[in-house]
Amino acid sequence: MAEITQTQSAPTTPTAYAYCAWHKGITRDVRLIQIEESGSGPGTGRQRFACHPCQIRYGLVPLADR
Ligand SMILES: [Zn+2]
């Protein structure tokens, strides 16, 4: 009964399948690159994810690695 329960699901952790905002498709192993603040109310910041090939192609650095 000593299981580690993670109550927080950080948005910076890799997701199984998600939308890559750079090549505009659903793919695996995306990372959170940036959060766009639209500034028109709470919780409206859009998270932009990129897959690994796009990180290399566009020189993107995940937020968690900065
Ligand atoms: Zn991509």
N, CA, C, O and the ligand as a Tripos MOL2 file, in Angstrom:
@<TRIPOS>MOLECULE
protein
  265   263    67     0     0
PROTEIN
NO_CHARGES

@<TRIPOS>ATOM
      1 N           0.8370   -1.2150    0.0000 N.3       1 MET1
      2 CA          0.0000    0.0000    0.0000 C.3       1 MET1
      3 C           0.8610    1.2500    0.0000 C.2       1 MET1
      4 O           0.4350    2.3070    0.4650 O.2       1 MET1
      5 N           2.0810    1.1260   -0.5250 N.am      2 ALA2
      6 CA          2.9730    2.2670   -0.5300 C.3       2 ALA2
      7 C           3.1580    2.8110   -1.9460 C.2       2 ALA2
      8 O           4.2570    3.1970   -2.3460 O.2       2 ALA2
      9 N           2.1080    2.8300   -2.6540 N.am      3 GLU3
     10 CA          2.2090    3.3220   -4.0210 C.3       3 GLU3
     11 C           2.3420    4.8380   -4.0640 C.2       3 GLU3
     12 O           1.7470    5.5670   -3.2700 O.2       3 GLU3
     13 N           3.1310    5.2730   -5.0040 N.am      4 ILE4
     14 CA          3.2970    6.7150   -5.1850 C.3       4 ILE4
     15 C           2.1860    7.2330   -6.0900 C.2       4 ILE4
     16 O           2.0770    6.8690   -7.2610 O.2       4 ILE4
     17 N           1.3910    8.0710   -5.5140 N.am      5 THR5
     18 CA          0.2800    8.6210   -6.3050 C.3       5 THR5
     19 C           0.6050   10.0450   -6.7140 C.2       5 THR5
     20 O           0.8970   10.9020   -5.8800 O.2       5 THR5
     21 N           0.5500   10.2690   -7.9840 N.am      6 GLN6
     22 CA          0.8040   11.6190   -8.4790 C.3       6 GLN6
     23 C          -0.5160   12.3440   -8.6470 C.2       6 GLN6
     24 O          -1.3320   12.0230   -9.5100 O.2       6 GLN6
     25 N          -0.6890   13.3180   -7.8010 N.am      7 THR7
     26 CA         -1.9380   14.0730   -7.8840 C.3       7 THR7
     27 C          -1.8360   15.1960   -8.9060 C.2       7 THR7
     28 O          -2.8420   15.7240   -9.3800 O.2       7 THR7
     29 N          -0.5880   15.5490   -9.2380 N.am      8 GLN8
     30 CA         -0.4160   16.6130  -10.2160 C.3       8 GLN8
     31 C          -0.0380   16.0220  -11.5640 C.2       8 GLN8
     32 O           0.8210   15.1450  -11.6520 O.2       8 GLN8
     33 N          -0.6710   16.4970  -12.5860 N.am      9 SER9
     34 CA         -0.3060   16.1070  -13.9370 C.3       9 SER9
     35 C           0.2450   17.3500  -14.6260 C.2       9 SER9
     36 O          -0.4900   18.1190  -15.2460 O.2       9 SER9
     37 N           1.5410   17.5240  -14.5030 N.am     10 ALA10
     38 CA          2.1660   18.7160  -15.0560 C.3      10 ALA10
     39 C           2.0280   18.7560  -16.5710 C.2      10 ALA10
     40 O           2.2090   17.7370  -17.2380 O.2      10 ALA10
     41 N           1.7160   19.8990  -17.1070 N.am     11 PRO11
     42 CA          1.5440   19.9980  -18.5580 C.3      11 PRO11
     43 C           2.8520   19.9030  -19.3230 C.2      11 PRO11
     44 O           2.8600   19.8300  -20.5520 O.2      11 PRO11
     45 N           3.9540   19.9040  -18.5930 N.am     12 THR12
     46 CA          5.2490   19.8740  -19.2740 C.3      12 THR12
     47 C           5.7350   18.4570  -19.5100 C.2      12 THR12
     48 O           6.7520   18.2450  -20.1720 O.2      12 THR12
     49 N           5.0080   17.4840  -18.9700 N.am     13 THR13
     50 CA          5.4190   16.1070  -19.1770 C.3      13 THR13
     51 C           4.9490   15.6300  -20.5450 C.2      13 THR13
     52 O           3.9030   16.0640  -21.0270 O.2      13 THR13
     53 N           5.7020   14.7530  -21.1660 N.am     14 PRO14
     54 CA          5.3040   14.2570  -22.4910 C.3      14 PRO14
     55 C           3.9570   13.5630  -22.4480 C.2      14 PRO14
     56 O           3.6390   12.8310  -21.5110 O.2      14 PRO14
     57 N           3.2010   13.8040  -23.4520 N.am     15 THR15
     58 CA          1.8880   13.2040  -23.5540 C.3      15 THR15
     59 C           1.9260   12.0880  -24.5900 C.2      15 THR15
     60 O           2.7130   12.1440  -25.5360 O.2      15 THR15
     61 N           1.1090   11.1070  -24.4240 N.am     16 ALA16
     62 CA          1.1080    9.9800  -25.3480 C.3      16 ALA16
     63 C           0.7810   10.4470  -26.7770 C.2      16 ALA16
     64 O           1.5520   10.2310  -27.7120 O.2      16 ALA16
     65 N          -0.3550   11.0740  -26.9100 N.am     17 TYR17
     66 CA         -0.7160   11.6150  -28.2160 C.3      17 TYR17
     67 C          -1.2420   13.0280  -28.0290 C.2      17 TYR17
     68 O          -2.0560   13.2920  -27.1430 O.2      17 TYR17
     69 N          -0.7830   13.8980  -28.8470 N.am     18 ALA18
     70 CA         -1.2430   15.2700  -28.7300 C.3      18 ALA18
     71 C          -1.0780   15.9750  -30.0760 C.2      18 ALA18
     72 O          -0.5430   15.4180  -31.0340 O.2      18 ALA18
     73 N          -1.5450   17.1890  -30.1120 N.am     19 TYR19
     74 CA         -1.5190   17.9590  -31.3420 C.3      19 TYR19
     75 C          -0.2370   18.7550  -31.4440 C.2      19 TYR19
     76 O           0.0890   19.5390  -30.5530 O.2      19 TYR19
     77 N           0.4800   18.5590  -32.5160 N.am     20 CYS20
     78 CA          1.6810   19.3420  -32.7560 C.3      20 CYS20
     79 C           1.2790   20.6040  -33.5070 C.2      20 CYS20
     80 O           0.7310   20.5460  -34.6080 O.2      20 CYS20
     81 N           1.5630   21.7330  -32.8930 N.am     21 ALA21
     82 CA          1.1250   23.0010  -33.4770 C.3      21 ALA21
     83 C           1.9890   23.4220  -34.6510 C.2      21 ALA21
     84 O           1.6420   24.3640  -35.3620 O.2      21 ALA21
     85 N           3.1030   22.7450  -34.8670 N.am     22 TRP22
     86 CA          4.0170   23.1770  -35.9260 C.3      22 TRP22
     87 C           3.7420   22.4650  -37.2490 C.2      22 TRP22
     88 O           3.6870   23.1030  -38.3010 O.2      22 TRP22
     89 N           3.5690   21.1440  -37.1970 N.am     23 HIS23
     90 CA          3.2190   20.4770  -38.4500 C.3      23 HIS23
     91 C           1.7230   20.1850  -38.5280 C.2      23 HIS23
     92 O           1.2290   19.5800  -39.4790 O.2      23 HIS23
     93 N           1.0170   20.6440  -37.4780 N.am     24 LYS24
     94 CA         -0.4480   20.5800  -37.4610 C.3      24 LYS24
     95 C          -0.9700   19.1700  -37.6520 C.2      24 LYS24
     96 O          -1.6700   18.8530  -38.6140 O.2      24 LYS24
     97 N          -0.5970   18.3390  -36.6890 N.am     25 GLY25
     98 CA         -1.0850   16.9740  -36.7370 C.3      25 GLY25
     99 C          -0.9750   16.3000  -35.3760 C.2      25 GLY25
    100 O          -0.2110   16.7300  -34.5120 O.2      25 GLY25
    101 N          -1.7440   15.2480  -35.2050 N.am     26 ILE26
    102 CA         -1.6760   14.4770  -33.9720 C.3      26 ILE26
    103 C          -0.4820   13.5450  -34.0570 C.2      26 ILE26
    104 O          -0.3140   12.8160  -35.0340 O.2      26 ILE26
    105 N           0.3390   13.5770  -33.0270 N.am     27 THR27
    106 CA          1.5310   12.7560  -33.0420 C.3      27 THR27
    107 C           1.9050   12.3590  -31.6300 C.2      27 THR27
    108 O           1.2660   12.7710  -30.6610 O.2      27 THR27
    109 N           2.9490   11.5510  -31.5260 N.am     28 ARG28
    110 CA          3.3860   11.0930  -30.2070 C.3      28 ARG28
    111 C           4.5420   11.9430  -29.7060 C.2      28 ARG28
    112 O           5.1960   12.6730  -30.4500 O.2      28 ARG28
    113 N           4.7580   11.8080  -28.3980 N.am     29 ASP29
    114 CA          5.9500   12.3780  -27.7650 C.3      29 ASP29
    115 C           6.0880   13.8790  -28.0100 C.2      29 ASP29
    116 O           7.1600   14.3550  -28.3820 O.2      29 ASP29
    117 N           5.0440   14.5910  -27.8080 N.am     30 VAL30
    118 CA          5.1330   16.0360  -27.9450 C.3      30 VAL30
    119 C           5.5900   16.6390  -26.6340 C.2      30 VAL30
    120 O           5.4190   16.0500  -25.5670 O.2      30 VAL30
    121 N           6.1700   17.8160  -26.7290 N.am     31 ARG31
    122 CA          6.6030   18.5480  -25.5450 C.3      31 ARG31
    123 C           5.9530   19.9180  -25.5690 C.2      31 ARG31
    124 O           5.6830   20.4860  -26.6270 O.2      31 ARG31
    125 N           5.7110   20.4320  -24.3720 N.am     32 LEU32
    126 CA          5.1510   21.7700  -24.2730 C.3      32 LEU32
    127 C           6.2270   22.7990  -24.6050 C.2      32 LEU32
    128 O           7.2470   22.8770  -23.9190 O.2      32 LEU32
    129 N           6.0090   23.5680  -25.6260 N.am     33 ILE33
    130 CA          6.9980   24.5440  -26.0600 C.3      33 ILE33
    131 C           6.7050   25.9040  -25.4730 C.2      33 ILE33
    132 O           7.6010   26.5490  -24.9270 O.2      33 ILE33
    133 N           5.5030   26.3390  -25.5720 N.am     34 GLN34
    134 CA          5.1850   27.6570  -25.0440 C.3      34 GLN34
    135 C           3.7060   27.7560  -24.7200 C.2      34 GLN34
    136 O           2.8870   26.9650  -25.1870 O.2      34 GLN34
    137 N           3.3910   28.7590  -23.9010 N.am     35 ILE35
    138 CA          2.0000   29.0190  -23.5540 C.3      35 ILE35
    139 C           1.6580   30.4200  -24.0260 C.2      35 ILE35
    140 O           2.2650   31.4030  -23.6020 O.2      35 ILE35
    141 N           0.6940   30.4900  -24.8950 N.am     36 GLU36
    142 CA          0.2860   31.7920  -25.4100 C.3      36 GLU36
    143 C          -0.7170   32.4180  -24.4500 C.2      36 GLU36
    144 O          -1.7370   31.8210  -24.1050 O.2      36 GLU36
    145 N          -0.4010   33.6170  -24.0370 N.am     37 GLU37
    146 CA         -1.3060   34.3280  -23.1570 C.3      37 GLU37
    147 C          -2.1860   35.2430  -23.9860 C.2      37 GLU37
    148 O          -1.7250   36.2560  -24.5110 O.2      37 GLU37
    149 N          -3.4310   34.8890  -24.0980 N.am     38 SER38
    150 CA         -4.3330   35.7150  -24.9060 C.3      38 SER38
    151 C          -4.7800   36.9420  -24.1210 C.2      38 SER38
    152 O          -5.1300   37.9650  -24.7100 O.2      38 SER38
    153 N          -4.7720   36.8450  -22.7940 N.am     39 GLY39
    154 CA         -5.0420   38.0020  -21.9680 C.3      39 GLY39
    155 C          -6.4930   38.4260  -21.9340 C.2      39 GLY39
    156 O          -6.7970   39.5590  -21.5600 O.2      39 GLY39
    157 N          -7.3850   37.5500  -22.3120 N.am     40 SER40
    158 CA         -8.7930   37.9260  -22.2990 C.3      40 SER40
    159 C          -9.5650   37.0540  -21.3240 C.2      40 SER40
    160 O         -10.6230   36.5140  -21.6480 O.2      40 SER40
    161 N          -9.0180   36.9300  -20.1300 N.am     41 GLY41
    162 CA         -9.7290   36.1520  -19.1310 C.3      41 GLY41
    163 C          -8.8570   35.0380  -18.5840 C.2      41 GLY41
    164 O          -7.8380   34.6920  -19.1840 O.2      41 GLY41
    165 N          -9.2470   34.4770  -17.4550 N.am     42 PRO42
    166 CA         -8.4560   33.4130  -16.8240 C.3      42 PRO42
    167 C          -8.5620   32.0980  -17.5760 C.2      42 PRO42
    168 O          -9.6220   31.7480  -18.0950 O.2      42 PRO42
    169 N          -7.4580   31.3780  -17.6270 N.am     43 GLY43
    170 CA         -7.4620   30.0560  -18.2340 C.3      43 GLY43
    171 C          -7.5900   30.0700  -19.7330 C.2      43 GLY43
    172 O          -8.0260   29.0850  -20.3290 O.2      43 GLY43
    173 N          -7.2170   31.1710  -20.3530 N.am     44 THR44
    174 CA         -7.3530   31.2460  -21.7980 C.3      44 THR44
    175 C          -6.0160   31.0610  -22.5020 C.2      44 THR44
    176 O          -5.9330   31.1260  -23.7280 O.2      44 THR44
    177 N          -4.9710   30.8290  -21.7130 N.am     45 GLY45
    178 CA         -3.6610   30.6220  -22.3200 C.3      45 GLY45
    179 C          -3.6390   29.3270  -23.1120 C.2      45 GLY45
    180 O          -3.9960   28.2710  -22.5900 O.2      45 GLY45
    181 N          -3.2320   29.3990  -24.3410 N.am     46 ARG46
    182 CA         -3.1900   28.2140  -25.1880 C.3      46 ARG46
    183 C          -1.8180   27.5720  -25.1180 C.2      46 ARG46
    184 O          -0.7900   28.2290  -25.2820 O.2      46 ARG46
    185 N          -1.8300   26.2910  -24.8740 N.am     47 GLN47
    186 CA         -0.5720   25.5580  -24.8280 C.3      47 GLN47
    187 C          -0.2340   25.0690  -26.2250 C.2      47 GLN47
    188 O          -1.0730   24.5120  -26.9340 O.2      47 GLN47
    189 N           1.0050   25.2900  -26.5950 N.am     48 ARG48
    190 CA          1.4520   24.8410  -27.9150 C.3      48 ARG48
    191 C           2.4970   23.7450  -27.7500 C.2      48 ARG48
    192 O           3.5320   23.9310  -27.1100 O.2      48 ARG48
    193 N           2.1950   22.6090  -28.3430 N.am     49 PHE49
    194 CA          3.0900   21.4620  -28.2460 C.3      49 PHE49
    195 C           3.7700   21.2260  -29.5840 C.2      49 PHE49
    196 O           3.2430   21.5770  -30.6400 O.2      49 PHE49
    197 N           4.9440   20.6280  -29.5190 N.am     50 ALA50
    198 CA          5.6540   20.2750  -30.7380 C.3      50 ALA50
    199 C           6.2410   18.8800  -30.5900 C.2      50 ALA50
    200 O           6.6810   18.4890  -29.5090 O.2      50 ALA50
    201 N           6.2420   18.1350  -31.6870 N.am     51 CYS51
    202 CA          6.8280   16.8090  -31.6640 C.3      51 CYS51
    203 C           8.3490   16.9250  -31.7770 C.2      51 CYS51
    204 O           8.8940   18.0030  -32.0160 O.2      51 CYS51
    205 N           9.0070   15.8000  -31.6020 N.am     52 HIS52
    206 CA         10.4690   15.8310  -31.5940 C.3      52 HIS52
    207 C          11.0630   16.2820  -32.9310 C.2      52 HIS52
    208 O          11.9660   17.1190  -32.9270 O.2      52 HIS52
    209 N          10.6010   15.7680  -34.0670 N.am     53 PRO53
    210 CA         11.1430   16.2490  -35.3460 C.3      53 PRO53
    211 C          10.9660   17.7520  -35.5310 C.2      53 PRO53
    212 O          11.8520   18.4130  -36.0730 O.2      53 PRO53
    213 N           9.8520   18.2930  -35.0960 N.am     54 CYS54
    214 CA          9.6330   19.7300  -35.2290 C.3      54 CYS54
    215 C          10.5320   20.5060  -34.2720 C.2      54 CYS54
    216 O          10.9610   21.6160  -34.5890 O.2      54 CYS54
    217 N          10.8190   19.9370  -33.1110 N.am     55 GLN55
    218 CA         11.7380   20.6110  -32.1920 C.3      55 GLN55
    219 C          13.1000   20.7700  -32.8400 C.2      55 GLN55
    220 O          13.7500   21.8040  -32.6870 O.2      55 GLN55
    221 N          13.5310   19.7470  -33.5620 N.am     56 ILE56
    222 CA         14.8310   19.8040  -34.2200 C.3      56 ILE56
    223 C          14.7740   20.7350  -35.4280 C.2      56 ILE56
    224 O          15.6680   21.5540  -35.6430 O.2      56 ILE56
    225 N          13.7070   20.5950  -36.2080 N.am     57 ARG57
    226 CA         13.6080   21.3700  -37.4450 C.3      57 ARG57
    227 C          13.5170   22.8660  -37.1770 C.2      57 ARG57
    228 O          14.1020   23.6740  -37.8980 O.2      57 ARG57
    229 N          12.7820   23.2200  -36.1420 N.am     58 TYR58
    230 CA         12.5650   24.6400  -35.8780 C.3      58 TYR58
    231 C          13.3990   25.1570  -34.7020 C.2      58 TYR58
    232 O          13.2850   26.3200  -34.3140 O.2      58 TYR58
    233 N          14.2270   24.2920  -34.1470 N.am     59 GLY59
    234 CA         15.0760   24.7080  -33.0350 C.3      59 GLY59
    235 C          14.2820   25.0980  -31.8090 C.2      59 GLY59
    236 O          14.5820   26.0970  -31.1550 O.2      59 GLY59
    237 N          13.2670   24.3060  -31.4980 N.am     60 LEU60
    238 CA         12.4030   24.6200  -30.3780 C.3      60 LEU60
    239 C          12.9720   24.0150  -29.0960 C.2      60 LEU60
    240 O          13.5370   22.9220  -29.1040 O.2      60 LEU60
    241 N          12.8110   24.7420  -28.0090 N.am     61 VAL61
    242 CA         13.2630   24.2670  -26.7070 C.3      61 VAL61
    243 C          12.0610   24.1400  -25.8000 C.2      61 VAL61
    244 O          11.3670   25.1270  -25.5560 O.2      61 VAL61
    245 N          11.7960   22.9360  -25.2910 N.am     62 PRO62
    246 CA         10.6590   22.7590  -24.3870 C.3      62 PRO62
    247 C          10.7850   23.6210  -23.1390 C.2      62 PRO62
    248 O          11.8910   23.8850  -22.6680 O.2      62 PRO62
    249 N           9.6680   24.0520  -22.6160 N.am     63 LEU63
    250 CA          9.6700   24.9120  -21.4360 C.3      63 LEU63
    251 C          10.3800   24.2390  -20.2770 C.2      63 LEU63
    252 O          11.0570   24.9070  -19.4950 O.2      63 LEU63
    253 N          10.2380   22.9420  -20.1570 N.am     64 ALA64
    254 CA         10.8140   22.2160  -19.0270 C.3      64 ALA64
    255 C          12.3330   22.1650  -19.0920 C.2      64 ALA64
    256 O          12.9910   21.9220  -18.0810 O.2      64 ALA64
    257 N          12.8990   22.3950  -20.2860 N.am     65 ASP65
    258 CA         14.3480   22.2990  -20.4540 C.3      65 ASP65
    259 C          15.0460   23.6460  -20.3870 C.2      65 ASP65
    260 O          16.2640   23.7190  -20.5540 O.2      65 ASP65
    261 N          14.3030   24.7030  -20.1480 N.am     66 ARG66
    262 CA         14.9320   26.0100  -20.1070 C.3      66 ARG66
    263 C          15.4490   26.3420  -18.7330 C.2      66 ARG66
    264 O          16.0110   27.4180  -18.5270 O.2      66 ARG66
    265 ZN          5.4960   18.3280  -35.3900 Zn       67 ZN67
@<TRIPOS>BOND
     1     1     2 1
     2     2     3 1
     3     3     4 2
     4     3     5 am
     5     5     6 1
     6     6     7 1
     7     7     8 2
     8     7     9 am
     9     9    10 1
    10    10    11 1
    11    11    12 2
    12    11    13 am
    13    13    14 1
    14    14    15 1
    15    15    16 2
    16    15    17 am
    17    17    18 1
    18    18    19 1
    19    19    20 2
    20    19    21 am
    21    21    22 1
    22    22    23 1
    23    23    24 2
    24    23    25 am
    25    25    26 1
    26    26    27 1
    27    27    28 2
    28    27    29 am
    29    29    30 1
    30    30    31 1
    31    31    32 2
    32    31    33 am
    33    33    34 1
    34    34    35 1
    35    35    36 2
    36    35    37 am
    37    37    38 1
    38    38    39 1
    39    39    40 2
    40    39    41 am
    41    41    42 1
    42    42    43 1
    43    43    44 2
    44    43    45 am
    45    45    46 1
    46    46    47 1
    47    47    48 2
    48    47    49 am
    49    49    50 1
    50    50    51 1
    51    51    52 2
    52    51    53 am
    53    53    54 1
    54    54    55 1
    55    55    56 2
    56    55    57 am
    57    57    58 1
    58    58    59 1
    59    59    60 2
    60    59    61 am
    61    61    62 1
    62    62    63 1
    63    63    64 2
    64    63    65 am
    65    65    66 1
    66    66    67 1
    67    67    68 2
    68    67    69 am
    69    69    70 1
    70    70    71 1
    71    71    72 2
    72    71    73 am
    73    73    74 1
    74    74    75 1
    75    75    76 2
    76    75    77 am
    77    77    78 1
    78    78    79 1
    79    79    80 2
    80    79    81 am
    81    81    82 1
    82    82    83 1
    83    83    84 2
    84    83    85 am
    85    85    86 1
    86    86    87 1
    87    87    88 2
    88    87    89 am
    89    89    90 1
    90    90    91 1
    91    91    92 2
    92    91    93 am
    93    93    94 1
    94    94    95 1
    95    95    96 2
    96    95    97 am
    97    97    98 1
    98    98    99 1
    99    99   100 2
   100    99   101 am
   101   101   102 1
   102   102   103 1
   103   103   104 2
   104   103   105 am
   105   105   106 1
   106   106   107 1
   107   107   108 2
   108   107   109 am
   109   109   110 1
   110   110   111 1
   111   111   112 2
   112   111   113 am
   113   113   114 1
   114   114   115 1
   115   115   116 2
   116   115   117 am
   117   117   118 1
   118   118   119 1
   119   119   120 2
   120   119   121 am
   121   121   122 1
   122   122   123 1
   123   123   124 2
   124   123   125 am
   125   125   126 1
   126   126   127 1
   127   127   128 2
   128   127   129 am
   129   129   130 1
   130   130   131 1
   131   131   132 2
   132   131   133 am
   133   133   134 1
   134   134   135 1
   135   135   136 2
   136   135   137 am
   137   137   138 1
   138   138   139 1
   139   139   140 2
   140   139   141 am
   141   141   142 1
   142   142   143 1
   143   143   144 2
   144   143   145 am
   145   145   146 1
   146   146   147 1
   147   147   148 2
   148   147   149 am
   149   149   150 1
   150   150   151 1
   151   151   152 2
   152   151   153 am
   153   153   154 1
   154   154   155 1
   155   155   156 2
   156   155   157 am
   157   157   158 1
   158   158   159 1
   159   159   160 2
   160   159   161 am
   161   161   162 1
   162   162   163 1
   163   163   164 2
   164   163   165 am
   165   165   166 1
   166   166   167 1
   167   167   168 2
   168   167   169 am
   169   169   170 1
   170   170   171 1
   171   171   172 2
   172   171   173 am
   173   173   174 1
   174   174   175 1
   175   175   176 2
   176   175   177 am
   177   177   178 1
   178   178   179 1
   179   179   180 2
   180   179   181 am
   181   181   182 1
   182   182   183 1
   183   183   184 2
   184   183   185 am
   185   185   186 1
   186   186   187 1
   187   187   188 2
   188   187   189 am
   189   189   190 1
   190   190   191 1
   191   191   192 2
   192   191   193 am
   193   193   194 1
   194   194   195 1
   195   195   196 2
   196   195   197 am
   197   197   198 1
   198   198   199 1
   199   199   200 2
   200   199   201 am
   201   201   202 1
   202   202   203 1
   203   203   204 2
   204   203   205 am
   205   205   206 1
   206   206   207 1
   207   207   208 2
   208   207   209 am
   209   209   210 1
   210   210   211 1
   211   211   212 2
   212   211   213 am
   213   213   214 1
   214   214   215 1
   215   215   216 2
   216   215   217 am
   217   217   218 1
   218   218   219 1
   219   219   220 2
   220   219   221 am
   221   221   222 1
   222   222   223 1
   223   223   224 2
   224   223   225 am
   225   225   226 1
   226   226   227 1
   227   227   228 2
   228   227   229 am
   229   229   230 1
   230   230   231 1
   231   231   232 2
   232   231   233 am
   233   233   234 1
   234   234   235 1
   235   235   236 2
   236   235   237 am
   237   237   238 1
   238   238   239 1
   239   239   240 2
   240   239   241 am
   241   241   242 1
   242   242   243 1
   243   243   244 2
   244   243   245 am
   245   245   246 1
   246   246   247 1
   247   247   248 2
   248   247   249 am
   249   249   250 1
   250   250   251 1
   251   251   252 2
   252   251   253 am
   253   253   254 1
   254   254   255 1
   255   255   256 2
   256   255   257 am
   257   257   258 1
   258   258   259 1
   259   259   260 2
   260   259   261 am
   261   261   262 1
   262   262   263 1
   263   263   264 2
@<TRIPOS>SUBSTRUCTURE
     1 MET1         2 RESIDUE 1 A MET
     2 ALA2         6 RESIDUE 1 A ALA
     3 GLU3        10 RESIDUE 1 A GLU
     4 ILE4        14 RESIDUE 1 A ILE
     5 THR5        18 RESIDUE 1 A THR
     6 GLN6        22 RESIDUE 1 A GLN
     7 THR7        26 RESIDUE 1 A THR
     8 GLN8        30 RESIDUE 1 A GLN
     9 SER9        34 RESIDUE 1 A SER
    10 ALA10       38 RESIDUE 1 A ALA
    11 PRO11       42 RESIDUE 1 A PRO
    12 THR12       46 RESIDUE 1 A THR
    13 THR13       50 RESIDUE 1 A THR
    14 PRO14       54 RESIDUE 1 A PRO
    15 THR15       58 RESIDUE 1 A THR
    16 ALA16       62 RESIDUE 1 A ALA
    17 TYR17       66 RESIDUE 1 A TYR
    18 ALA18       70 RESIDUE 1 A ALA
    19 TYR19       74 RESIDUE 1 A TYR
    20 CYS20       78 RESIDUE 1 A CYS
    21 ALA21       82 RESIDUE 1 A ALA
    22 TRP22       86 RESIDUE 1 A TRP
    23 HIS23       90 RESIDUE 1 A HIS
    24 LYS24       94 RESIDUE 1 A LYS
    25 GLY25       98 RESIDUE 1 A GLY
    26 ILE26      102 RESIDUE 1 A ILE
    27 THR27      106 RESIDUE 1 A THR
    28 ARG28      110 RESIDUE 1 A ARG
    29 ASP29      114 RESIDUE 1 A ASP
    30 VAL30      118 RESIDUE 1 A VAL
    31 ARG31      122 RESIDUE 1 A ARG
    32 LEU32      126 RESIDUE 1 A LEU
    33 ILE33      130 RESIDUE 1 A ILE
    34 GLN34      134 RESIDUE 1 A GLN
    35 ILE35      138 RESIDUE 1 A ILE
    36 GLU36      142 RESIDUE 1 A GLU
    37 GLU37      146 RESIDUE 1 A GLU
    38 SER38      150 RESIDUE 1 A SER
    39 GLY39      154 RESIDUE 1 A GLY
    40 SER40      158 RESIDUE 1 A SER
    41 GLY41      162 RESIDUE 1 A GLY
    42 PRO42      166 RESIDUE 1 A PRO
    43 GLY43      170 RESIDUE 1 A GLY
    44 THR44      174 RESIDUE 1 A THR
    45 GLY45      178 RESIDUE 1 A GLY
    46 ARG46      182 RESIDUE 1 A ARG
    47 GLN47      186 RESIDUE 1 A GLN
    48 ARG48      190 RESIDUE 1 A ARG
    49 PHE49      194 RESIDUE 1 A PHE
    50 ALA50      198 RESIDUE 1 A ALA
    51 CYS51      202 RESIDUE 1 A CYS
    52 HIS52      206 RESIDUE 1 A HIS
    53 PRO53      210 RESIDUE 1 A PRO
    54 CYS54      214 RESIDUE 1 A CYS
    55 GLN55      218 RESIDUE 1 A GLN
    56 ILE56      222 RESIDUE 1 A ILE
    57 ARG57      226 RESIDUE 1 A ARG
    58 TYR58      230 RESIDUE 1 A TYR
    59 GLY59      234 RESIDUE 1 A GLY
    60 LEU60      238 RESIDUE 1 A LEU
    61 VAL61      242 RESIDUE 1 A VAL
    62 PRO62      246 RESIDUE 1 A PRO
    63 LEU63      250 RESIDUE 1 A LEU
    64 ALA64      254 RESIDUE 1 A ALA
    65 ASP65      258 RESIDUE 1 A ASP
    66 ARG66      262 RESIDUE 1 A ARG
    67 ZN67       265 GROUP 0 **** ****
